[in-house]
Structure formats: C-alpha cells, structure tokens
Amino acid sequence: MISITIILALSYLVGSTPGSVWVGRSLYGVDVRKHGSHNAGATNVFRVLGWKAGLLTSLIDVGKGLLAAGVIASIRVDGLPSGYAFWQVESVVRLMAGIATIVGHMFPIWARFRGGKGVNTAAGVLFVLTPITMWIVFGVFAAVLLLSRYVSLASMSAAFTFPATVAIRKFVFDIEGLDTSLLLFGVIFAMGIAVAHRSNIRRLLDGTENRVRHFRLARGMRGRGEL
C-alpha cells in the first residue's frame, strides 16, 4: 500500500496536463490563452479553433477526471487522514483525487499555473462517483444552454444542480450509495465554480456576455481568418 499523498500528487499531475494549450500549439500553432477570452478552457478552444479542437480538448479534460477518480484513486492506500469514519472511505479517496485533479487543471504546473475553470474535469470525476446524478446535471446544462445560449450560465446552473440532485436523491428518495461527502463536495464545488465565473457573472448582469449564436459545427475564429 502507498500513501494518500502519492495519489494526490499523481492526480494533480494528471490534472495539470494542459489539453487546450497542447492541442492549440501542436495542431494549430496557436496559444488559446492569447485569443478569445484568454482562458485555457474548452469553451475558448471551441470559440478560437473550432469544434474539432474543442471536442478533443473536452475529451482530454473529462478524461483527466475519469482517470484520477476512476483509476488512480482505486490504488490501495494507507495513511488516510483520520476523521472520515462517518463517510465511505472509497468515496472520500476518490473525491480527494478528483479535487487534486481539478486544482491541477485550474493551476497546471506544466503551463505556468494558467489553466481552465475545471468544469469538464469535475464532470469526469463526478461521473465516476454518481453517473445517474450527472446525467440529470447534463440534462440541465443542455436545457439552459439551448434556452439562454450562455455557456457560462449553463455551467453554473449545472454546478448548483449537482448538490441539489444529490440531496433530493439521498434524503427524499433514500437512494443508497450516495455518500454525504458527495453533498459537501457538491456545495463547495458549486461555490468554487461561481467564484471562477465571477467575470462571466458581471458580463451576464451587464448584458455583454458572449452568446452561442447557433449550434452548427463551429469553424472557430481561426477558420474565419480572425487570428
């Protein structure tokens, strides 16, 4: 068995893989952090480089969460911090690995600590822990995006839907297997997403936030000769 510190370190390094930066530079010769919203996230990649690069970046980001919570966290460990006896140890370890991955995505050591906002990576983590809840969350995301055409609003709505759905499924419908640690993480995660989107919130209130104009496959700014 190994220390939980090893799992957290490995998860952070996996999260630090800057998919958007690597995809942009290796396939297009473009640093997405210098264009669009200047954010190293999948949404900006869609906007700047088009749907192919955006989809590849999204898959990488979600995959980081799946790898950390689904594979790295499954390694048997010793030295688990005390105080978690009232929670499921497996869920706690997976959440800790997931959080380390999300932190790595937001502050990647390989990209001068300039990363994305962690939504896709968090989705990968939570799909491992409670897939049914996440399908509900994905439905909310899609509905809000279709109705409002704001990716930021859809992301924040989905983030707050997660803890609400966990609470309803656990305490109203008495669904087994939903650990209380998921609810706590969901609340903290939703608050963190709101903080990460504070500039988007200001633009939403000012009416200057970028909308998705249509849902056809995007060519990106590069495809329109805007870079």
C-alpha positions in Angstrom: 0.0 0.0 0.0 1.1 3.6 -0.6 0.4 6.9 1.0 -2.6 9.0 0.1 -0.1 11.8 -0.7 1.1 9.7 -3.7 -2.4 9.5 -5.1 -3.0 13.3 -4.6 0.3 14.1 -6.3 -0.4 11.8 -9.3 -3.9 13.2 -9.6 -2.6 16.8 -9.6 0.0 16.0 -12.3 -2.7 14.4 -14.4 -4.9 17.4 -13.9 -2.0 19.7 -14.9 -2.0 18.2 -18.4 -2.9 21.4 -20.3 -5.1 19.9 -23.1 -6.2 23.2 -24.5 -2.7 24.6 -24.7 -1.2 21.4 -26.2 -4.0 21.0 -28.7 -3.7 24.6 -29.8 0.0 24.6 -30.1 0.7 21.2 -31.6 -2.2 21.1 -34.1 -2.7 24.8 -34.9 0.3 26.6 -33.8 -1.9 28.8 -31.6 -1.8 29.6 -27.9 -5.5 29.9 -27.0 -4.6 31.9 -23.9 -3.7 34.8 -26.2 -7.0 34.8 -28.0 -10.8 35.0 -27.3 -11.4 35.1 -23.6 -7.7 34.2 -22.9 -8.9 31.3 -20.8 -7.2 27.9 -21.2 -10.6 26.0 -21.3 -12.5 24.0 -23.8 -15.1 26.8 -24.4 -12.4 29.2 -25.5 -10.9 26.5 -27.7 -14.3 26.0 -29.4 -14.5 29.7 -29.9 -11.0 30.2 -31.2 -10.1 27.0 -33.0 -13.5 25.4 -33.9 -15.4 22.3 -32.9 -12.8 19.6 -33.7 -10.2 21.2 -31.4 -12.9 22.0 -28.8 -14.2 18.4 -28.7 -10.7 17.0 -28.4 -9.9 19.4 -25.6 -13.2 18.5 -23.8 -12.4 14.8 -24.1 -9.0 15.3 -22.6 -10.4 17.4 -19.7 -13.2 14.9 -18.9 -10.7 12.1 -19.2 -8.4 13.6 -16.6 -11.3 13.5 -14.1 -12.2 9.9 -15.1 -8.5 8.8 -14.8 -8.0 10.3 -11.4 -11.2 9.3 -9.7 -11.7 6.0 -11.5 -8.1 4.6 -11.8 -5.6 6.5 -9.7 -7.9 6.6 -6.6 -8.5 2.9 -6.8 -4.9 2.2 -5.7 -4.9 0.8 -2.2 -3.6 3.3 0.3 -2.5 3.6 3.9 -2.2 6.8 5.9 -5.7 8.0 5.2 -6.3 11.1 7.4 -8.5 10.5 10.4 -11.9 12.0 10.9 -13.7 10.3 7.9 -15.2 7.3 9.8 -18.7 8.6 9.2 -18.2 8.7 5.4 -17.4 6.0 2.9 -13.6 5.8 2.7 -13.7 4.9 -1.0 -15.8 7.9 -1.9 -13.6 10.2 0.2 -10.4 8.9 -1.6 -12.0 9.4 -5.0 -13.1 12.9 -4.1 -9.7 13.8 -2.8 -8.1 12.6 -6.0 -10.7 14.4 -8.0 -10.2 17.7 -6.2 -6.4 17.4 -6.7 -7.0 16.9 -10.4 -9.4 19.9 -10.7 -6.8 22.0 -8.9 -4.2 20.7 -11.3 -6.4 21.7 -14.2 -7.0 25.2 -12.9 -3.4 25.7 -11.9 -1.3 23.5 -14.1 2.4 23.2 -13.3 3.1 22.5 -17.0 1.5 25.7 -18.2 2.7 28.3 -15.7 -0.3 27.8 -13.5 -2.7 29.3 -16.1 -5.4 26.8 -16.6 -9.2 26.5 -17.2 -12.1 26.7 -14.9 -12.4 22.9 -14.1 -16.0 22.2 -15.2 -15.2 19.4 -17.6 -12.6 17.8 -15.4 -15.1 17.9 -12.4 -17.7 16.3 -14.6 -15.4 13.4 -15.3 -14.7 13.0 -11.5 -18.4 13.1 -10.7 -19.4 10.7 -13.5 -17.3 8.1 -11.7 -18.9 8.7 -8.4 -22.6 9.1 -9.3 -23.4 8.7 -13.0 -27.2 8.9 -12.7 -26.9 12.3 -10.9 -24.5 13.5 -13.6 -26.9 12.6 -16.4 -29.5 14.8 -14.7 -27.0 17.6 -14.4 -26.0 17.2 -18.0 -29.7 17.5 -18.9 -30.0 20.8 -17.0 -26.8 22.1 -18.7 -28.2 21.2 -22.2 -31.6 22.8 -21.4 -30.1 26.0 -20.0 -27.7 26.3 -22.9 -30.4 25.8 -25.5 -32.8 28.3 -23.9 -30.2 31.0 -22.9 -27.3 30.3 -25.3 -24.9 31.2 -22.5 -22.3 28.5 -21.8 -21.3 30.2 -18.6 -24.9 30.3 -17.3 -25.4 26.7 -18.3 -22.2 25.6 -16.5 -23.1 27.4 -13.3 -26.7 26.1 -13.4 -25.3 22.5 -13.8 -22.8 23.1 -10.9 -25.6 24.1 -8.5 -27.9 21.3 -9.8 -25.4 18.7 -8.6 -25.7 19.1 -4.8 -29.4 19.8 -5.1 -29.9 16.5 -7.0 -27.7 14.6 -4.6 -29.7 15.9 -1.6 -33.0 15.1 -3.2 -32.0 11.6 -4.2 -30.4 10.9 -0.9 -32.8 12.4 1.6 -36.1 12.4 -0.3 -35.9 9.2 -2.4 -33.4 7.5 0.1 -31.1 6.3 -2.7 -28.4 4.1 -1.3 -24.7 4.6 -2.3 -24.8 8.4 -2.2 -22.3 9.3 0.4 -22.7 12.6 2.4 -19.2 13.6 1.3 -20.7 14.0 -2.2 -23.1 16.5 -1.0 -20.5 18.5 0.8 -18.2 18.4 -2.2 -21.0 19.4 -4.4 -21.8 22.6 -2.4 -18.1 23.6 -2.2 -17.7 22.8 -5.9 -20.7 24.9 -6.9 -19.4 27.8 -4.9 -16.0 27.4 -6.5 -17.5 27.4 -10.0 -19.4 30.6 -9.1 -16.2 32.3 -8.0 -14.3 31.1 -11.1 -17.1 32.6 -13.2 -17.3 35.9 -11.4 -16.2 37.8 -14.6 -18.9 36.0 -16.5 -21.5 36.9 -13.9 -20.6 40.5 -14.2 -21.0 40.3 -18.0 -24.3 38.5 -17.7 -25.6 41.3 -15.4 -24.2 43.9 -17.8 -25.7 42.1 -20.9 -22.3 41.8 -22.5 -21.7 38.0 -22.1 -21.0 36.1 -25.3 -23.9 34.0 -26.6 -23.8 30.9 -28.7 -25.2 32.3 -31.9 -26.0 28.9 -33.4 -25.4 25.2 -32.8 -23.9 24.4 -36.1 -20.4 22.9 -36.0 -18.2 25.9 -35.3 -15.2 26.8 -37.5 -13.7 29.0 -34.9 -12.0 32.4 -35.2 -9.0 30.8 -36.8 -11.2 29.3 -39.5 -12.6 32.7 -40.3 -9.2 34.3 -40.6 -9.5 36.3 -37.3 -6.2 35.3 -35.8 
